[in-house]
Amino acid sequence: MPTRLLLFVLGLTLSFWAFATTGFVDPLVTAAPSVSRPSRSPLTAITTAGDRLVAAGWRGLIMYSDDGGESWRQSSVPVSVDLTAVAFPTPTDGWVVGHDGLILHSDDAGKTWHKQMDGVEASKLTIAYYQKKVEEGDQRARSLLDDARAHEKDNASIPLLSVLFLNAREGFAVGSFGLSMHTSDGGRHWLPWGDHMDNPEGLHLFGLCELNGSLYIASEKGTVFVRRPGEQQFVRELTGYRGSLFGVVSVRDVVVAYGLRGTGFRSIDGGRTWSAVETGTGATITAGTALPNGRLALVDVAGSVTQSDIGMTRFSISSRVRMPMLTGIASPKRQGWVVITGVAGNQVVDAHVAP
């Protein structure tokens, strides 16, 4: 089972247990519970915010570290929704997304967070947005409006799985069933972006990255959606793979998409063509990051950290950790080390390789 879907199932199990033992409590209006050891709690994503590390996980947990991942403090979060991704385009401004269409924002480097949007709000504004488009004569918007109306209640619970901000104002959030949102004012207003996607099947959108002004979205059926500089539309590019790609990561002029069973593909021409890459693992790859040495690093569900050669033509295992279900990786400014996350917490890992 794909990692993100497995985490979703595990989250539902926790929610059912909470309901059965204490009665239902809406996680969208319930603050994240305090945990005694945040670094040993289930985590799903990690990134850098300047010199700081910020990680997110289950039940609204967000935490930050100012010493390269050695010690952590829990953030103040107004929800207890399971979180899936985190992004900081600047050292102070950050966004986290999660289940129930949730988007959170921080303007103090991740110490405190507030809600910008949830799935209920997103569903309503999506209907209003496409209704206006239809009234303006946009025929393509008709099918999107009909779909939004038909699945209004279900749409409110669709998870967002990835978030990317190009700067402190323009950002994208994407998720299951083709859910995509865009903001141009730092999240004060979000608008649906489905009419900018060549995605009539509603394929799941798993991961985002940017390279040289182009945006990439990893998806199902070996698909990577690409929006190139000066364009408004995400076009569908095929890698030749038939399975799911859970993320994309870039460095210099190379983009690598990764996914099920250790699958990897690289592009050096802006996503127009793709070639298979030996990733050094047969396990499902869940996250990747660029390293200060100009290489890429990936993590998988089996506890492996793999690192590319300088040309990103192949990867080899640089570390193995005794942590199940790795979910994220970040490279702090501490040269030669990475911090990984998983369902058992986080760990600082030696990532030194020969030049």
TORKOL-4160 file (C-alpha; in steps of 0.2 Angstrom, whole numbers, padded with zeros to 4 digits, m for minus):
355
<pt num="1" X="0000" Y="0000" Z="0000"/>
<pt num="2" X="0007" Y="0017" Z="m0005"/>
<pt num="3" X="0014" Y="0026" Z="0010"/>
<pt num="4" X="0003" Y="0041" Z="0010"/>
<pt num="5" X="m0012" Y="0030" Z="0009"/>
<pt num="6" X="m0006" Y="0019" Z="0023"/>
<pt num="7" X="m0004" Y="0035" Z="0034"/>
<pt num="8" X="m0021" Y="0040" Z="0029"/>
<pt num="9" X="m0028" Y="0023" Z="0035"/>
<pt num="10" X="m0018" Y="0024" Z="0051"/>
<pt num="11" X="m0025" Y="0041" Z="0054"/>
<pt num="12" X="m0043" Y="0035" Z="0052"/>
<pt num="13" X="m0039" Y="0021" Z="0064"/>
<pt num="14" X="m0034" Y="0033" Z="0077"/>
<pt num="15" X="m0049" Y="0044" Z="0074"/>
<pt num="16" X="m0061" Y="0029" Z="0076"/>
<pt num="17" X="m0052" Y="0024" Z="0092"/>
<pt num="18" X="m0054" Y="0042" Z="0099"/>
<pt num="19" X="m0072" Y="0042" Z="0094"/>
<pt num="20" X="m0076" Y="0025" Z="0102"/>
<pt num="21" X="m0067" Y="0030" Z="0119"/>
<pt num="22" X="m0071" Y="0048" Z="0121"/>
<pt num="23" X="m0085" Y="0053" Z="0109"/>
<pt num="24" X="m0082" Y="0063" Z="0093"/>
<pt num="25" X="m0071" Y="0079" Z="0094"/>
<pt num="26" X="m0070" Y="0089" Z="0078"/>
<pt num="27" X="m0051" Y="0090" Z="0074"/>
<pt num="28" X="m0053" Y="0106" Z="0064"/>
<pt num="29" X="m0058" Y="0115" Z="0080"/>
<pt num="30" X="m0048" Y="0106" Z="0093"/>
<pt num="31" X="m0030" Y="0111" Z="0096"/>
<pt num="32" X="m0016" Y="0099" Z="0094"/>
<pt num="33" X="m0013" Y="0089" Z="0110"/>
<pt num="34" X="0003" Y="0092" Z="0120"/>
<pt num="35" X="0015" Y="0078" Z="0118"/>
<pt num="36" X="0029" Y="0074" Z="0130"/>
<pt num="37" X="0042" Y="0068" Z="0117"/>
<pt num="38" X="0037" Y="0077" Z="0100"/>
<pt num="39" X="0053" Y="0070" Z="0092"/>
<pt num="40" X="0046" Y="0052" Z="0095"/>
<pt num="41" X="0029" Y="0055" Z="0088"/>
<pt num="42" X="0023" Y="0050" Z="0071"/>
<pt num="43" X="0029" Y="0063" Z="0058"/>
<pt num="44" X="0025" Y="0065" Z="0040"/>
<pt num="45" X="0036" Y="0079" Z="0033"/>
<pt num="46" X="0050" Y="0090" Z="0037"/>
<pt num="47" X="0059" Y="0106" Z="0029"/>
<pt num="48" X="0070" Y="0120" Z="0033"/>
<pt num="49" X="0065" Y="0137" Z="0038"/>
<pt num="50" X="0082" Y="0147" Z="0036"/>
<pt num="51" X="0093" Y="0139" Z="0050"/>
<pt num="52" X="0078" Y="0131" Z="0058"/>
<pt num="53" X="0070" Y="0114" Z="0055"/>
<pt num="54" X="0051" Y="0112" Z="0055"/>
<pt num="55" X="0042" Y="0095" Z="0055"/>
<pt num="56" X="0024" Y="0090" Z="0055"/>
<pt num="57" X="0014" Y="0074" Z="0059"/>
<pt num="58" X="m0001" Y="0066" Z="0066"/>
<pt num="59" X="m0015" Y="0075" Z="0076"/>
<pt num="60" X="m0009" Y="0092" Z="0072"/>
<pt num="61" X="0009" Y="0090" Z="0078"/>
<pt num="62" X="0021" Y="0103" Z="0072"/>
<pt num="63" X="0038" Y="0105" Z="0080"/>
<pt num="64" X="0054" Y="0115" Z="0077"/>
<pt num="65" X="0073" Y="0113" Z="0080"/>
<pt num="66" X="0086" Y="0126" Z="0081"/>
<pt num="67" X="0101" Y="0114" Z="0083"/>
<pt num="68" X="0100" Y="0103" Z="0068"/>
<pt num="69" X="0087" Y="0091" Z="0074"/>
<pt num="70" X="0096" Y="0087" Z="0091"/>
<pt num="71" X="0082" Y="0094" Z="0101"/>
<pt num="72" X="0064" Y="0100" Z="0097"/>
<pt num="73" X="0050" Y="0111" Z="0103"/>
<pt num="74" X="0031" Y="0109" Z="0100"/>
<pt num="75" X="0022" Y="0123" Z="0090"/>
<pt num="76" X="0006" Y="0130" Z="0095"/>
<pt num="77" X="m0007" Y="0123" Z="0082"/>
<pt num="78" X="m0026" Y="0126" Z="0083"/>
<pt num="79" X="m0031" Y="0110" Z="0075"/>
<pt num="80" X="m0028" Y="0091" Z="0078"/>
<pt num="81" X="m0030" Y="0086" Z="0060"/>
<pt num="82" X="m0017" Y="0074" Z="0053"/>
<pt num="83" X="m0004" Y="0084" Z="0043"/>
<pt num="84" X="0005" Y="0079" Z="0027"/>
<pt num="85" X="0017" Y="0092" Z="0020"/>
<pt num="86" X="0026" Y="0108" Z="0025"/>
<pt num="87" X="0035" Y="0122" Z="0016"/>
<pt num="88" X="0044" Y="0138" Z="0020"/>
<pt num="89" X="0048" Y="0150" Z="0006"/>
<pt num="90" X="0056" Y="0162" Z="0018"/>
<pt num="91" X="0064" Y="0159" Z="0035"/>
<pt num="92" X="0048" Y="0166" Z="0044"/>
<pt num="93" X="0033" Y="0162" Z="0032"/>
<pt num="94" X="0028" Y="0144" Z="0031"/>
<pt num="95" X="0013" Y="0133" Z="0026"/>
<pt num="96" X="0007" Y="0116" Z="0032"/>
<pt num="97" X="m0007" Y="0106" Z="0023"/>
<pt num="98" X="m0016" Y="0090" Z="0029"/>
<pt num="99" X="m0032" Y="0081" Z="0029"/>
<pt num="100" X="m0049" Y="0089" Z="0027"/>
<pt num="101" X="m0042" Y="0101" Z="0015"/>
<pt num="102" X="m0033" Y="0110" Z="0029"/>
<pt num="103" X="m0020" Y="0124" Z="0026"/>
<pt num="104" X="m0011" Y="0132" Z="0040"/>
<pt num="105" X="0001" Y="0147" Z="0040"/>
<pt num="106" X="0014" Y="0153" Z="0051"/>
<pt num="107" X="0023" Y="0170" Z="0051"/>
<pt num="108" X="0035" Y="0167" Z="0065"/>
<pt num="109" X="0046" Y="0153" Z="0058"/>
<pt num="110" X="0034" Y="0139" Z="0064"/>
<pt num="111" X="0032" Y="0143" Z="0082"/>
<pt num="112" X="0013" Y="0147" Z="0080"/>
<pt num="113" X="0000" Y="0143" Z="0067"/>
<pt num="114" X="m0017" Y="0149" Z="0061"/>
<pt num="115" X="m0029" Y="0141" Z="0049"/>
<pt num="116" X="m0031" Y="0149" Z="0032"/>
<pt num="117" X="m0043" Y="0136" Z="0024"/>
<pt num="118" X="m0051" Y="0119" Z="0027"/>
<pt num="119" X="m0061" Y="0107" Z="0016"/>
<pt num="120" X="m0078" Y="0114" Z="0020"/>
<pt num="121" X="m0073" Y="0132" Z="0015"/>
<pt num="122" X="m0063" Y="0125" Z="m0001"/>
<pt num="123" X="m0079" Y="0116" Z="m0007"/>
<pt num="124" X="m0090" Y="0131" Z="m0005"/>
<pt num="125" X="m0078" Y="0143" Z="m0014"/>
<pt num="126" X="m0075" Y="0130" Z="m0028"/>
<pt num="127" X="m0093" Y="0129" Z="m0032"/>
<pt num="128" X="m0094" Y="0148" Z="m0032"/>
<pt num="129" X="m0078" Y="0150" Z="m0042"/>
<pt num="130" X="m0084" Y="0138" Z="m0056"/>
<pt num="131" X="m0102" Y="0145" Z="m0056"/>
<pt num="132" X="m0095" Y="0162" Z="m0060"/>
<pt num="133" X="m0084" Y="0155" Z="m0074"/>
<pt num="134" X="m0100" Y="0146" Z="m0081"/>
<pt num="135" X="m0109" Y="0163" Z="m0081"/>
<pt num="136" X="m0095" Y="0171" Z="m0090"/>
<pt num="137" X="m0096" Y="0158" Z="m0104"/>
<pt num="138" X="m0082" Y="0146" Z="m0099"/>
<pt num="139" X="m0089" Y="0130" Z="m0106"/>
<pt num="140" X="m0075" Y="0119" Z="m0098"/>
<pt num="141" X="m0080" Y="0125" Z="m0081"/>
<pt num="142" X="m0097" Y="0117" Z="m0083"/>
<pt num="143" X="m0091" Y="0099" Z="m0079"/>
<pt num="144" X="m0080" Y="0106" Z="m0065"/>
<pt num="145" X="m0095" Y="0114" Z="m0057"/>
<pt num="146" X="m0106" Y="0099" Z="m0059"/>
<pt num="147" X="m0093" Y="0088" Z="m0051"/>
<pt num="148" X="m0090" Y="0100" Z="m0037"/>
<pt num="149" X="m0109" Y="0101" Z="m0033"/>
<pt num="150" X="m0111" Y="0082" Z="m0035"/>
<pt num="151" X="m0097" Y="0078" Z="m0022"/>
<pt num="152" X="m0099" Y="0094" Z="m0011"/>
<pt num="153" X="m0099" Y="0084" Z="0005"/>
<pt num="154" X="m0086" Y="0072" Z="0000"/>
<pt num="155" X="m0075" Y="0086" Z="m0006"/>
<pt num="156" X="m0074" Y="0093" Z="0011"/>
<pt num="157" X="m0064" Y="0079" Z="0018"/>
<pt num="158" X="m0051" Y="0077" Z="0003"/>
<pt num="159" X="m0034" Y="0078" Z="0010"/>
<pt num="160" X="m0021" Y="0090" Z="0003"/>
<pt num="161" X="m0004" Y="0080" Z="0001"/>
<pt num="162" X="0009" Y="0093" Z="m0004"/>
<pt num="163" X="0012" Y="0112" Z="m0004"/>
<pt num="164" X="0024" Y="0123" Z="m0013"/>
<pt num="165" X="0027" Y="0142" Z="m0012"/>
<pt num="166" X="0037" Y="0151" Z="m0024"/>
<pt num="167" X="0039" Y="0166" Z="m0013"/>
<pt num="168" X="0029" Y="0173" Z="0002"/>
<pt num="169" X="0014" Y="0177" Z="m0009"/>
<pt num="170" X="0012" Y="0164" Z="m0023"/>
<pt num="171" X="0009" Y="0146" Z="m0018"/>
<pt num="172" X="0000" Y="0130" Z="m0023"/>
<pt num="173" X="m0007" Y="0116" Z="m0013"/>
<pt num="174" X="m0012" Y="0099" Z="m0021"/>
<pt num="175" X="m0020" Y="0083" Z="m0015"/>
<pt num="176" X="m0031" Y="0068" Z="m0019"/>
<pt num="177" X="m0043" Y="0066" Z="m0033"/>
<pt num="178" X="m0035" Y="0081" Z="m0043"/>
<pt num="179" X="m0038" Y="0094" Z="m0029"/>
<pt num="180" X="m0028" Y="0109" Z="m0032"/>
<pt num="181" X="m0028" Y="0126" Z="m0025"/>
<pt num="182" X="m0018" Y="0142" Z="m0029"/>
<pt num="183" X="m0015" Y="0159" Z="m0020"/>
<pt num="184" X="m0007" Y="0175" Z="m0025"/>
<pt num="185" X="m0008" Y="0184" Z="m0009"/>
<pt num="186" X="0000" Y="0173" Z="0004"/>
<pt num="187" X="m0015" Y="0163" Z="0007"/>
<pt num="188" X="m0027" Y="0177" Z="0012"/>
<pt num="189" X="m0037" Y="0170" Z="m0003"/>
<pt num="190" X="m0036" Y="0153" Z="m0011"/>
<pt num="191" X="m0044" Y="0148" Z="m0028"/>
<pt num="192" X="m0047" Y="0131" Z="m0036"/>
<pt num="193" X="m0034" Y="0127" Z="m0050"/>
<pt num="194" X="m0043" Y="0113" Z="m0058"/>
<pt num="195" X="m0046" Y="0123" Z="m0074"/>
<pt num="196" X="m0028" Y="0125" Z="m0075"/>
<pt num="197" X="m0024" Y="0106" Z="m0075"/>
<pt num="198" X="m0024" Y="0094" Z="m0089"/>
<pt num="199" X="m0032" Y="0081" Z="m0077"/>
<pt num="200" X="m0049" Y="0076" Z="m0083"/>
<pt num="201" X="m0047" Y="0059" Z="m0074"/>
<pt num="202" X="m0045" Y="0068" Z="m0057"/>
<pt num="203" X="m0028" Y="0059" Z="m0054"/>
<pt num="204" X="m0021" Y="0060" Z="m0036"/>
<pt num="205" X="m0008" Y="0074" Z="m0035"/>
<pt num="206" X="0006" Y="0068" Z="m0023"/>
<pt num="207" X="0021" Y="0080" Z="m0023"/>
<pt num="208" X="0027" Y="0097" Z="m0030"/>
<pt num="209" X="0043" Y="0105" Z="m0034"/>
<pt num="210" X="0050" Y="0119" Z="m0044"/>
<pt num="211" X="0066" Y="0121" Z="m0055"/>
<pt num="212" X="0071" Y="0136" Z="m0066"/>
<pt num="213" X="0053" Y="0143" Z="m0065"/>
<pt num="214" X="0044" Y="0127" Z="m0070"/>
<pt num="215" X="0033" Y="0118" Z="m0058"/>
<pt num="216" X="0031" Y="0099" Z="m0057"/>
<pt num="217" X="0018" Y="0088" Z="m0049"/>
<pt num="218" X="0020" Y="0070" Z="m0047"/>
<pt num="219" X="0004" Y="0059" Z="m0050"/>
<pt num="220" X="m0003" Y="0042" Z="m0054"/>
<pt num="221" X="0000" Y="0032" Z="m0070"/>
<pt num="222" X="0018" Y="0038" Z="m0072"/>
<pt num="223" X="0012" Y="0056" Z="m0074"/>
<pt num="224" X="0021" Y="0072" Z="m0070"/>
<pt num="225" X="0011" Y="0088" Z="m0073"/>
<pt num="226" X="0022" Y="0103" Z="m0078"/>
<pt num="227" X="0019" Y="0121" Z="m0079"/>
<pt num="228" X="0032" Y="0130" Z="m0088"/>
<pt num="229" X="0038" Y="0149" Z="m0086"/>
<pt num="230" X="0025" Y="0161" Z="m0094"/>
<pt num="231" X="0012" Y="0148" Z="m0094"/>
<pt num="232" X="m0004" Y="0146" Z="m0084"/>
<pt num="233" X="m0008" Y="0128" Z="m0088"/>
<pt num="234" X="m0001" Y="0112" Z="m0081"/>
<pt num="235" X="0002" Y="0100" Z="m0095"/>
<pt num="236" X="0003" Y="0081" Z="m0093"/>
<pt num="237" X="0020" Y="0073" Z="m0097"/>
<pt num="238" X="0022" Y="0054" Z="m0096"/>
<pt num="239" X="0037" Y="0046" Z="m0089"/>
<pt num="240" X="0033" Y="0029" Z="m0097"/>
<pt num="241" X="0029" Y="0021" Z="m0080"/>
<pt num="242" X="0012" Y="0014" Z="m0076"/>
<pt num="243" X="0012" Y="0016" Z="m0057"/>
<pt num="244" X="0011" Y="0030" Z="m0045"/>
<pt num="245" X="0024" Y="0043" Z="m0042"/>
<pt num="246" X="0024" Y="0051" Z="m0025"/>
<pt num="247" X="0036" Y="0065" Z="m0027"/>
<pt num="248" X="0048" Y="0076" Z="m0037"/>
<pt num="249" X="0064" Y="0083" Z="m0032"/>
<pt num="250" X="0076" Y="0094" Z="m0041"/>
<pt num="251" X="0094" Y="0101" Z="m0041"/>
<pt num="252" X="0103" Y="0111" Z="m0054"/>
<pt num="253" X="0095" Y="0107" Z="m0070"/>
<pt num="254" X="0089" Y="0089" Z="m0066"/>
<pt num="255" X="0072" Y="0084" Z="m0060"/>
<pt num="256" X="0069" Y="0066" Z="m0052"/>
<pt num="257" X="0052" Y="0059" Z="m0050"/>
<pt num="258" X="0050" Y="0044" Z="m0038"/>
<pt num="259" X="0037" Y="0032" Z="m0032"/>
<pt num="260" X="0032" Y="0014" Z="m0030"/>
<pt num="261" X="0045" Y="m0001" Z="m0028"/>
<pt num="262" X="0060" Y="0011" Z="m0029"/>
<pt num="263" X="0055" Y="0018" Z="m0046"/>
<pt num="264" X="0064" Y="0033" Z="m0052"/>
<pt num="265" X="0064" Y="0044" Z="m0068"/>
<pt num="266" X="0075" Y="0059" Z="m0072"/>
<pt num="267" X="0072" Y="0073" Z="m0084"/>
<pt num="268" X="0085" Y="0086" Z="m0090"/>
<pt num="269" X="0074" Y="0095" Z="m0103"/>
<pt num="270" X="0060" Y="0103" Z="m0092"/>
<pt num="271" X="0050" Y="0087" Z="m0091"/>
<pt num="272" X="0048" Y="0084" Z="m0109"/>
<pt num="273" X="0057" Y="0067" Z="m0109"/>
<pt num="274" X="0061" Y="0055" Z="m0095"/>
<pt num="275" X="0073" Y="0041" Z="m0092"/>
<pt num="276" X="0073" Y="0028" Z="m0079"/>
<pt num="277" X="0086" Y="0030" Z="m0064"/>
<pt num="278" X="0093" Y="0016" Z="m0053"/>
<pt num="279" X="0088" Y="0022" Z="m0036"/>
<pt num="280" X="0097" Y="0010" Z="m0026"/>
<pt num="281" X="0082" Y="0003" Z="m0018"/>
<pt num="282" X="0067" Y="m0008" Z="m0022"/>
<pt num="283" X="0056" Y="m0001" Z="m0008"/>
<pt num="284" X="0043" Y="0013" Z="m0011"/>
<pt num="285" X="0052" Y="0030" Z="m0010"/>
<pt num="286" X="0042" Y="0043" Z="0000"/>
<pt num="287" X="0053" Y="0059" Z="0000"/>
<pt num="288" X="0068" Y="0067" Z="m0007"/>
<pt num="289" X="0079" Y="0083" Z="m0005"/>
<pt num="290" X="0093" Y="0092" Z="m0013"/>
<pt num="291" X="0110" Y="0092" Z="m0003"/>
<pt num="292" X="0123" Y="0106" Z="m0001"/>
<pt num="293" X="0135" Y="0095" Z="m0011"/>
<pt num="294" X="0124" Y="0096" Z="m0027"/>
<pt num="295" X="0117" Y="0079" Z="m0026"/>
<pt num="296" X="0100" Y="0072" Z="m0021"/>
<pt num="297" X="0095" Y="0061" Z="m0007"/>
<pt num="298" X="0079" Y="0050" Z="m0006"/>
<pt num="299" X="0071" Y="0040" Z="0008"/>
<pt num="300" X="0060" Y="0024" Z="0008"/>
<pt num="301" X="0048" Y="0014" Z="0018"/>
<pt num="302" X="0062" Y="0001" Z="0022"/>
<pt num="303" X="0073" Y="0014" Z="0031"/>
<pt num="304" X="0085" Y="0017" Z="0018"/>
<pt num="305" X="0093" Y="0034" Z="0013"/>
<pt num="306" X="0100" Y="0034" Z="m0004"/>
<pt num="307" X="0111" Y="0047" Z="m0012"/>
<pt num="308" X="0114" Y="0051" Z="m0031"/>
<pt num="309" X="0130" Y="0053" Z="m0040"/>
<pt num="310" X="0134" Y="0070" Z="m0045"/>
<pt num="311" X="0125" Y="0068" Z="m0062"/>
<pt num="312" X="0109" Y="0061" Z="m0054"/>
<pt num="313" X="0111" Y="0046" Z="m0066"/>
<pt num="314" X="0110" Y="0033" Z="m0052"/>
<pt num="315" X="0108" Y="0032" Z="m0033"/>
<pt num="316" X="0116" Y="0021" Z="m0020"/>
<pt num="317" X="0112" Y="0018" Z="m0002"/>
<pt num="318" X="0122" Y="0030" Z="0010"/>
<pt num="319" X="0113" Y="0025" Z="0026"/>
<pt num="320" X="0101" Y="0012" Z="0034"/>
<pt num="321" X="0091" Y="0017" Z="0049"/>
<pt num="322" X="0081" Y="0007" Z="0062"/>
<pt num="323" X="0065" Y="0017" Z="0059"/>
<pt num="324" X="0050" Y="0011" Z="0050"/>
<pt num="325" X="0041" Y="0020" Z="0037"/>
<pt num="326" X="0052" Y="0035" Z="0033"/>
<pt num="327" X="0041" Y="0049" Z="0027"/>
<pt num="328" X="0053" Y="0065" Z="0025"/>
<pt num="329" X="0070" Y="0071" Z="0023"/>
<pt num="330" X="0078" Y="0088" Z="0025"/>
<pt num="331" X="0096" Y="0095" Z="0024"/>
<pt num="332" X="0101" Y="0108" Z="0037"/>
<pt num="333" X="0116" Y="0118" Z="0034"/>
<pt num="334" X="0126" Y="0106" Z="0044"/>
<pt num="335" X="0136" Y="0099" Z="0030"/>
<pt num="336" X="0136" Y="0080" Z="0027"/>
<pt num="337" X="0120" Y="0077" Z="0038"/>
<pt num="338" X="0102" Y="0075" Z="0035"/>
<pt num="339" X="0087" Y="0074" Z="0046"/>
<pt num="340" X="0074" Y="0061" Z="0042"/>
<pt num="341" X="0056" Y="0058" Z="0049"/>
<pt num="342" X="0045" Y="0043" Z="0050"/>
<pt num="343" X="0031" Y="0035" Z="0060"/>
<pt num="344" X="0043" Y="0033" Z="0074"/>
<pt num="345" X="0049" Y="0051" Z="0075"/>
<pt num="346" X="0065" Y="0059" Z="0068"/>
<pt num="347" X="0083" Y="0055" Z="0067"/>
<pt num="348" X="0099" Y="0064" Z="0062"/>
<pt num="349" X="0108" Y="0053" Z="0049"/>
<pt num="350" X="0126" Y="0054" Z="0043"/>
<pt num="351" X="0125" Y="0057" Z="0024"/>
<pt num="352" X="0144" Y="0059" Z="0020"/>
<pt num="353" X="0149" Y="0051" Z="0003"/>
<pt num="354" X="0165" Y="0052" Z="m0007"/>
<pt num="355" X="0167" Y="0067" Z="m0018"/>
